[in-house]
């Protein structure tokens, strides 16, 4: 039996571990303790670029010289693509081993298109061709639900992101099923497709705490640490009952329960690299079927009774599709992703148009 909590999980459950980073140095480390996939988004991409600044400044200069009419925004996205392709290459052995279900690198569509399903689907198709083992992130906004069906129908393995509620996960799974069934009806192959739907469990916790503060509600903060876990477990129960072909993915860690309480199902857990190091050092031995264990009433009931925002995220019918975009957690996360796109463009601009005063 392995001393690594992650390898122990991998050897004894069907739940798999992905790396919430596309940084090649972190990815190589994480592969040694059993990760079988990785993810990238505008925030992650910029962090990885800054972590190897000398290399990426050189690449930006080379690219701008080779493409003299490219905008700083276009150069930035070219670097994101290059970073993602490099990371995907490291995962190819896992991709072959799992026949496409794992071994994928998540690359995120431009968050500025969150209201345009057609643009999201088209970009998803383009990104899926960057490497054979790409999986493409699309945000779960009201307008984007149609993109999940269309991108799936066009052969893209999707990763639903900016997702915080059971209702969002159901809408995604249903859209993916429609896309898969359209492919099957036309005799198109789905054997190597591996769709996932992320629940940003830590951001669920964040929004519950913010909403409690705004409402002036006093609840044990330890109770609210379980909000994301509760949403994930409820979604997992429904996915299992309905037999969806999309897997759930836990991301945006705030505590170890976002891993240790969600093990046992056919699902993905994607901790940031720092959390992987921390958990590996902890020696925590997880329960191998923790995802099936119900949340204690003393934890769940106070949130359901006192926090309407939690109930919206927890109940299967807590949100209508037309309410997805304006959920507080969605707006907060979209704003962060949109800012990171601006920050990436600014980083590129500092290279292409250096500040003479510095």
LODREN-536264 format. One record per residue (C-alpha): residue number from 1; residue in three letters; x, y, z. Coordinates in nm, 4 decimals. Layout:
! LODREN-536264
> NUM,ALA,X,Y,Z
...
! end
This chain:
! LODREN-536264
> 1,UNK,0.0000,0.0000,0.0000
> 2,UNK,0.1387,0.3411,-0.0966
> 3,UNK,0.2256,0.6064,0.1649
> 4,UNK,0.0919,0.8774,-0.0655
> 5,UNK,-0.2761,0.9553,0.0061
> 6,UNK,-0.3266,1.0195,-0.3647
> 7,UNK,-0.1693,0.6958,-0.4794
> 8,UNK,-0.3716,0.5138,-0.2128
> 9,UNK,-0.6870,0.6679,-0.3593
> 10,UNK,-0.5822,0.5803,-0.7134
> 11,UNK,-0.5053,0.2203,-0.6229
> 12,UNK,-0.8274,0.1640,-0.4288
> 13,UNK,-1.1042,0.3673,-0.5950
> 14,UNK,-1.2289,0.4712,-0.9378
> 15,UNK,-1.1930,0.8395,-0.8507
> 16,UNK,-0.9004,0.9999,-1.0340
> 17,UNK,-0.6784,1.2990,-0.9713
> 18,UNK,-0.6066,1.5813,-1.2127
> 19,UNK,-0.3615,1.8659,-1.1584
> 20,UNK,-0.5118,2.2152,-1.1344
> 21,UNK,-0.2166,2.3656,-1.3176
> 22,UNK,-0.0517,2.3471,-1.6585
> 23,UNK,0.2919,2.4463,-1.5292
> 24,UNK,0.5249,2.1765,-1.6730
> 25,UNK,0.7411,2.1602,-1.3612
> 26,UNK,0.4406,2.1091,-1.1351
> 27,UNK,0.2852,1.8662,-1.3794
> 28,UNK,0.5951,1.6453,-1.3897
> 29,UNK,0.5953,1.6265,-1.0083
> 30,UNK,0.2234,1.5536,-0.9917
> 31,UNK,0.2557,1.2686,-1.2407
> 32,UNK,0.4717,1.0862,-0.9858
> 33,UNK,0.1848,1.0693,-0.7363
> 34,UNK,-0.0792,0.9526,-0.9759
> 35,UNK,-0.2434,1.2453,-1.1555
> 36,UNK,-0.4025,1.1522,-1.4881
> 37,UNK,-0.5047,1.4928,-1.6260
> 38,UNK,-0.4494,1.8664,-1.5880
> 39,UNK,-0.6241,2.1952,-1.6364
> 40,UNK,-0.5598,2.5467,-1.7521
> 41,UNK,-0.7592,2.8703,-1.7398
> 42,UNK,-0.6650,3.2388,-1.7845
> 43,UNK,-0.5549,3.2703,-1.4211
> 44,UNK,-0.3550,2.9455,-1.4275
> 45,UNK,-0.1986,3.0284,-1.7636
> 46,UNK,-0.0759,3.3700,-1.6491
> 47,UNK,0.0646,3.2184,-1.3280
> 48,UNK,0.2533,2.9538,-1.5266
> 49,UNK,0.3885,3.2152,-1.7678
> 50,UNK,0.5073,3.4361,-1.4824
> 51,UNK,0.6656,3.1342,-1.3093
> 52,UNK,0.8962,3.0902,-1.6122
> 53,UNK,0.9135,3.4549,-1.7108
> 54,UNK,1.2475,3.4427,-1.8933
> 55,UNK,1.1272,3.1676,-2.1284
> 56,UNK,0.7894,3.3257,-2.2024
> 57,UNK,0.9267,3.6782,-2.2515
> 58,UNK,1.1600,3.5295,-2.5120
> 59,UNK,0.8694,3.3439,-2.6771
> 60,UNK,0.6573,3.6605,-2.6838
> 61,UNK,0.9389,3.8510,-2.8518
> 62,UNK,0.9911,3.5753,-3.1078
> 63,UNK,0.6189,3.5467,-3.1807
> 64,UNK,0.5685,3.9216,-3.2150
> 65,UNK,0.8593,3.9443,-3.4589
> 66,UNK,0.7221,3.6543,-3.6632
> 67,UNK,0.3678,3.7994,-3.6545
> 68,UNK,0.4152,4.1773,-3.6793
> 69,UNK,0.0429,4.2526,-3.7147
> 70,UNK,-0.0674,4.0405,-3.4167
> 71,UNK,-0.2289,4.2311,-3.1322
> 72,UNK,-0.1077,4.1898,-2.7759
> 73,UNK,-0.4289,3.9993,-2.7037
> 74,UNK,-0.3648,3.7607,-2.9939
> 75,UNK,-0.0064,3.7067,-2.8805
> 76,UNK,-0.1248,3.6302,-2.5286
> 77,UNK,-0.3677,3.3663,-2.6518
> 78,UNK,-0.0952,3.2168,-2.8711
> 79,UNK,0.1144,3.1730,-2.5572
> 80,UNK,-0.1806,3.0082,-2.3765
> 81,UNK,-0.2158,2.7648,-2.6663
> 82,UNK,0.1570,2.6879,-2.6649
> 83,UNK,0.1582,2.6337,-2.2885
> 84,UNK,-0.1422,2.4013,-2.3184
> 85,UNK,0.0065,2.2021,-2.6065
> 86,UNK,0.3281,2.1504,-2.4084
> 87,UNK,0.1332,2.0325,-2.1036
> 88,UNK,-0.0864,1.8040,-2.3153
> 89,UNK,0.2241,1.6319,-2.4494
> 90,UNK,0.3228,1.5277,-2.0960
> 91,UNK,-0.0185,1.3636,-2.0492
> 92,UNK,-0.0247,1.1572,-2.3687
> 93,UNK,0.0741,0.8280,-2.1965
> 94,UNK,-0.2251,0.8602,-1.9601
> 95,UNK,-0.4493,0.9499,-2.2529
> 96,UNK,-0.3550,0.6299,-2.4326
> 97,UNK,-0.3822,0.4231,-2.1147
> 98,UNK,-0.7356,0.5463,-2.0373
> 99,UNK,-0.8570,0.5476,-2.4003
> 100,UNK,-0.9344,0.9192,-2.3900
> 101,UNK,-1.1269,0.9268,-2.0633
> 102,UNK,-0.8284,1.0777,-1.8812
> 103,UNK,-0.4881,1.2069,-1.9829
> 104,UNK,-0.6383,1.5297,-2.1082
> 105,UNK,-0.5350,1.8925,-2.0716
> 106,UNK,-0.8174,2.1389,-2.0123
> 107,UNK,-0.7884,2.4604,-2.2091
> 108,UNK,-1.0440,2.7339,-2.1461
> 109,UNK,-1.2398,2.9280,-2.4035
> 110,UNK,-1.2196,3.3062,-2.3989
> 111,UNK,-1.4357,3.4206,-2.1036
> 112,UNK,-1.5294,3.7334,-2.3001
> 113,UNK,-1.7548,3.5081,-2.5109
> 114,UNK,-1.9653,3.3940,-2.2152
> 115,UNK,-2.2848,3.5321,-2.3761
> 116,UNK,-2.2175,3.3843,-2.7217
> 117,UNK,-2.2850,3.0101,-2.7531
> 118,UNK,-2.1875,3.0031,-3.1205
> 119,UNK,-1.8503,3.1662,-3.0545
> 120,UNK,-1.7838,2.9348,-2.7597
> 121,UNK,-1.8647,2.6224,-2.9615
> 122,UNK,-1.6509,2.7371,-3.2545
> 123,UNK,-1.3544,2.8167,-3.0305
> 124,UNK,-1.3998,2.4846,-2.8502
> 125,UNK,-1.3723,2.2996,-3.1812
> 126,UNK,-1.0589,2.4947,-3.2730
> 127,UNK,-0.8966,2.4337,-2.9353
> 128,UNK,-0.9800,2.0617,-2.9503
> 129,UNK,-0.7592,2.0312,-3.2583
> 130,UNK,-0.4503,2.1706,-3.0845
> 131,UNK,-0.3693,1.8227,-2.9516
> 132,UNK,-0.5403,1.4872,-2.9594
> 133,UNK,-0.5861,1.4944,-2.5817
> 134,UNK,-0.7398,1.8390,-2.5323
> 135,UNK,-1.0566,1.8889,-2.3313
> 136,UNK,-1.2146,2.2319,-2.3634
> 137,UNK,-1.3645,2.4445,-2.0876
> 138,UNK,-1.6862,2.6373,-2.1452
> 139,UNK,-1.8489,2.8451,-1.8670
> 140,UNK,-2.1937,2.7390,-1.7428
> 141,UNK,-2.3740,3.0635,-1.8137
> 142,UNK,-2.7329,3.0892,-1.9313
> 143,UNK,-2.6284,3.1597,-2.2870
> 144,UNK,-2.3595,2.8904,-2.3013
> 145,UNK,-2.5764,2.5823,-2.2370
> 146,UNK,-2.6398,2.5435,-2.6097
> 147,UNK,-2.2618,2.5403,-2.6668
> 148,UNK,-2.2214,2.2227,-2.4606
> 149,UNK,-2.4574,2.0315,-2.6877
> 150,UNK,-2.3155,2.1716,-3.0103
> 151,UNK,-1.9480,2.1295,-2.9150
> 152,UNK,-2.0160,1.7734,-2.7984
> 153,UNK,-2.1988,1.6950,-3.1218
> 154,UNK,-1.8958,1.8271,-3.3116
> 155,UNK,-1.6685,1.5845,-3.1280
> 156,UNK,-1.5276,1.8026,-2.8515
> 157,UNK,-1.4761,1.6604,-2.5030
> 158,UNK,-1.5965,1.9459,-2.2839
> 159,UNK,-1.5173,2.0547,-1.9299
> 160,UNK,-1.7954,2.2722,-1.7888
> 161,UNK,-1.6468,2.5458,-1.5714
> 162,UNK,-1.7776,2.8464,-1.3744
> 163,UNK,-2.0205,2.5983,-1.2205
> 164,UNK,-2.1431,2.6041,-0.8596
> 165,UNK,-2.4875,2.4494,-0.8422
> 166,UNK,-2.6600,2.1152,-0.8853
> 167,UNK,-2.8943,2.2787,-1.1367
> 168,UNK,-2.6003,2.3863,-1.3523
> 169,UNK,-2.4491,2.0381,-1.3465
> 170,UNK,-2.7799,1.8833,-1.4542
> 171,UNK,-2.8205,2.1315,-1.7406
> 172,UNK,-2.4674,2.0512,-1.8580
> 173,UNK,-2.5171,1.6749,-1.8373
> 174,UNK,-2.8446,1.6947,-2.0277
> 175,UNK,-2.6865,1.9115,-2.2981
> 176,UNK,-2.3945,1.6709,-2.3339
> 177,UNK,-2.6341,1.3767,-2.3585
> 178,UNK,-2.8166,1.5526,-2.6410
> 179,UNK,-2.4879,1.6089,-2.8210
> 180,UNK,-2.3755,1.2488,-2.7728
> 181,UNK,-2.7089,1.1130,-2.8931
> 182,UNK,-2.6907,1.3273,-3.2061
> 183,UNK,-2.3462,1.1835,-3.2797
> 184,UNK,-2.4648,0.8288,-3.2146
> 185,UNK,-2.7668,0.8780,-3.4414
> 186,UNK,-2.5310,0.9723,-3.7245
> 187,UNK,-2.2893,0.6863,-3.6555
> 188,UNK,-2.0159,0.9196,-3.5308
> 189,UNK,-1.7604,0.7864,-3.2836
> 190,UNK,-1.7876,0.8745,-2.9135
> 191,UNK,-1.5623,0.5987,-2.7793
> 192,UNK,-1.2755,0.8312,-2.6802
> 193,UNK,-1.4781,1.1283,-2.5575
> 194,UNK,-1.4492,1.2154,-2.1888
> 195,UNK,-1.6751,1.5046,-2.0840
> 196,UNK,-1.6595,1.6410,-1.7302
> 197,UNK,-1.8567,1.8998,-1.5351
> 198,UNK,-1.6646,2.0965,-1.2760
> 199,UNK,-1.8106,2.2132,-0.9480
> 200,UNK,-1.5904,2.4896,-0.8099
> 201,UNK,-1.6484,2.3666,-0.4562
> 202,UNK,-1.4258,2.6211,-0.2851
> 203,UNK,-1.6001,2.9063,-0.4627
> 204,UNK,-1.9318,2.7624,-0.3428
> 205,UNK,-1.7953,2.7978,0.0113
> 206,UNK,-1.6767,3.1512,-0.0659
> 207,UNK,-2.0144,3.2648,-0.1953
> 208,UNK,-2.2057,3.1057,0.0922
> 209,UNK,-1.9891,3.2987,0.3380
> 210,UNK,-2.0282,3.6249,0.1464
> 211,UNK,-2.4052,3.5800,0.1231
> 212,UNK,-2.4288,3.5023,0.4951
> 213,UNK,-2.2334,3.8179,0.5730
> 214,UNK,-2.4537,4.0260,0.3443
> 215,UNK,-2.7699,3.8856,0.5022
> 216,UNK,-2.6403,3.9309,0.8558
> 217,UNK,-2.6873,3.5593,0.9254
> 218,UNK,-2.4770,3.4016,1.1994
> 219,UNK,-2.3846,3.0391,1.1359
> 220,UNK,-2.0904,2.8425,1.2644
> 221,UNK,-1.8176,2.9071,1.0040
> 222,UNK,-1.7164,2.5433,1.0341
> 223,UNK,-2.0587,2.4494,0.8986
> 224,UNK,-2.0123,2.6670,0.5912
> 225,UNK,-1.6871,2.4869,0.5095
> 226,UNK,-1.9109,2.1970,0.4028
> 227,UNK,-2.1177,2.3916,0.1491
> 228,UNK,-1.9222,2.2891,-0.1609
> 229,UNK,-1.8950,1.9294,-0.0408
> 230,UNK,-2.2730,1.9158,0.0090
> 231,UNK,-2.3431,2.0519,-0.3395
> 232,UNK,-2.1000,1.8045,-0.4962
> 233,UNK,-2.2431,1.5062,-0.3088
> 234,UNK,-2.5980,1.5930,-0.4082
> 235,UNK,-2.4989,1.6370,-0.7728
> 236,UNK,-2.3054,1.3094,-0.7640
> 237,UNK,-2.6089,1.1250,-0.6275
> 238,UNK,-2.8251,1.2594,-0.9104
> 239,UNK,-2.5634,1.1843,-1.1772
> 240,UNK,-2.5380,0.8272,-1.0553
> 241,UNK,-2.9155,0.7796,-1.0444
> 242,UNK,-2.9634,0.9180,-1.3954
> 243,UNK,-2.6639,0.7502,-1.5554
> 244,UNK,-2.5177,1.0598,-1.7149
> 245,UNK,-2.2075,0.9991,-1.9239
> 246,UNK,-2.0452,1.3167,-1.7922
> 247,UNK,-1.8229,1.2907,-1.4845
> 248,UNK,-1.8204,1.5466,-1.2055
> 249,UNK,-1.4965,1.7251,-1.1173
> 250,UNK,-1.4107,1.8937,-0.7862
> 251,UNK,-1.1974,2.2087,-0.8154
> 252,UNK,-1.1093,2.5405,-0.6487
> 253,UNK,-0.9854,2.3965,-0.3190
> 254,UNK,-1.0225,2.5721,0.0134
> 255,UNK,-0.9793,2.2733,0.2489
> 256,UNK,-0.8825,1.9058,0.2301
> 257,UNK,-1.2486,1.7964,0.2397
> 258,UNK,-1.2736,1.9057,-0.1230
> 259,UNK,-1.0732,1.5895,-0.1830
> 260,UNK,-1.1195,1.3647,0.1210
> 261,UNK,-1.5022,1.3855,0.1322
> 262,UNK,-1.5532,1.3257,-0.2406
> 263,UNK,-1.3793,0.9938,-0.3060
> 264,UNK,-1.5343,0.6746,-0.4354
> 265,UNK,-1.7396,0.7666,-0.7386
> 266,UNK,-1.6525,0.7760,-1.1059
> 267,UNK,-1.5381,1.1357,-1.0707
> 268,UNK,-1.2358,1.3637,-1.0942
> 269,UNK,-1.0686,1.5655,-0.8188
> 270,UNK,-0.8411,1.8483,-0.9325
> 271,UNK,-0.6427,2.0114,-0.6519
> 272,UNK,-0.3948,2.2931,-0.7152
> 273,UNK,-0.0335,2.1798,-0.6973
> 274,UNK,0.0227,2.3441,-0.3572
> 275,UNK,-0.2713,2.1516,-0.2127
> 276,UNK,-0.1380,1.8277,-0.3579
> 277,UNK,0.1953,1.8821,-0.1849
> 278,UNK,0.0165,1.9696,0.1378
> 279,UNK,-0.2144,1.6675,0.1314
> 280,UNK,0.0681,1.4298,0.0416
> 281,UNK,0.2606,1.5548,0.3452
> 282,UNK,-0.0448,1.5234,0.5690
> 283,UNK,-0.0620,1.1445,0.5628
> 284,UNK,-0.4420,1.1655,0.5674
> 285,UNK,-0.5932,0.8267,0.4900
> 286,UNK,-0.9221,0.9019,0.3154
> 287,UNK,-1.2427,0.7009,0.3359
> 288,UNK,-1.2669,0.5228,0.0041
> 289,UNK,-1.6410,0.5799,-0.0364
> 290,UNK,-1.6737,0.9198,0.1282
> 291,UNK,-1.8743,1.0689,-0.1602
> 292,UNK,-2.1636,0.8344,-0.0710
> 293,UNK,-2.1659,0.9369,0.2948
> 294,UNK,-2.4523,1.1815,0.3653
> 295,UNK,-2.3923,1.5234,0.5161
> 296,UNK,-2.4930,1.5268,0.8821
> 297,UNK,-2.8208,1.7141,0.9481
> 298,UNK,-2.6478,1.9360,1.2054
> 299,UNK,-2.4343,2.0677,0.9164
> 300,UNK,-2.6773,2.0624,0.6243
> 301,UNK,-2.9964,2.1857,0.7920
> 302,UNK,-2.8664,2.5238,0.9182
> 303,UNK,-2.7467,2.6123,0.5684
> 304,UNK,-3.0703,2.5025,0.4008
> 305,UNK,-3.2814,2.6862,0.6574
> 306,UNK,-3.0838,3.0097,0.6853
> 307,UNK,-2.8968,3.0628,0.3589
> 308,UNK,-3.1151,3.1019,0.0476
> 309,UNK,-2.8064,3.1275,-0.1723
> 310,UNK,-2.6906,2.7858,-0.0530
> 311,UNK,-3.0324,2.6357,-0.1200
> 312,UNK,-3.0188,2.7726,-0.4740
> 313,UNK,-2.6916,2.5883,-0.5290
> 314,UNK,-2.7888,2.2701,-0.3452
> 315,UNK,-3.1382,2.1941,-0.4754
> 316,UNK,-3.1726,2.0239,-0.8130
> 317,UNK,-3.4294,2.2854,-0.9146
> 318,UNK,-3.2740,2.5698,-0.7158
> 319,UNK,-3.1908,2.7709,-1.0270
> 320,UNK,-3.3527,2.8108,-1.3646
> 321,UNK,-3.1241,2.8177,-1.6670
> 322,UNK,-3.1999,3.1856,-1.7177
> 323,UNK,-3.0629,3.2519,-1.3669
> 324,UNK,-2.7218,3.0868,-1.4177
> 325,UNK,-2.5296,3.3938,-1.5349
> 326,UNK,-2.6484,3.6187,-1.2532
> 327,UNK,-2.5730,3.3793,-0.9685
> 328,UNK,-2.3359,3.5662,-0.7388
> 329,UNK,-2.0662,3.2995,-0.7553
> 330,UNK,-2.0847,3.3020,-1.1356
> 331,UNK,-2.0478,3.6791,-1.1570
> 332,UNK,-1.7551,3.6824,-0.9129
> 333,UNK,-1.5702,3.4117,-1.1042
> 334,UNK,-1.6408,3.5576,-1.4477
> 335,UNK,-1.5064,3.8917,-1.3315
> 336,UNK,-1.1880,3.7231,-1.2122
> 337,UNK,-1.1388,3.5392,-1.5408
> 338,UNK,-1.2119,3.8523,-1.7427
> 339,UNK,-0.9576,4.0454,-1.5372
> 340,UNK,-0.6968,3.7753,-1.5942
> 341,UNK,-0.7405,3.8136,-1.9717
> 342,UNK,-0.6698,4.1845,-1.9299
> 343,UNK,-0.3703,4.1035,-1.7101
> 344,UNK,-0.2294,3.8623,-1.9694
> 345,UNK,-0.2611,4.1284,-2.2400
> 346,UNK,-0.0858,4.3780,-2.0111
> 347,UNK,0.1961,4.1292,-1.9484
> 348,UNK,0.2449,4.0906,-2.3243
> 349,UNK,0.2299,4.4671,-2.3754
> 350,UNK,0.5111,4.5189,-2.1258
> 351,UNK,0.7226,4.3021,-2.3582
> 352,UNK,0.6095,4.4389,-2.6942
> 353,UNK,0.5950,4.8021,-2.5788
> 354,UNK,0.8461,4.8222,-2.2920
> 355,UNK,0.8154,5.1099,-2.0495
> 356,UNK,1.1112,5.3426,-2.1188
> 357,UNK,1.0877,5.4930,-1.7705
> 358,UNK,1.1809,5.1669,-1.6003
! end
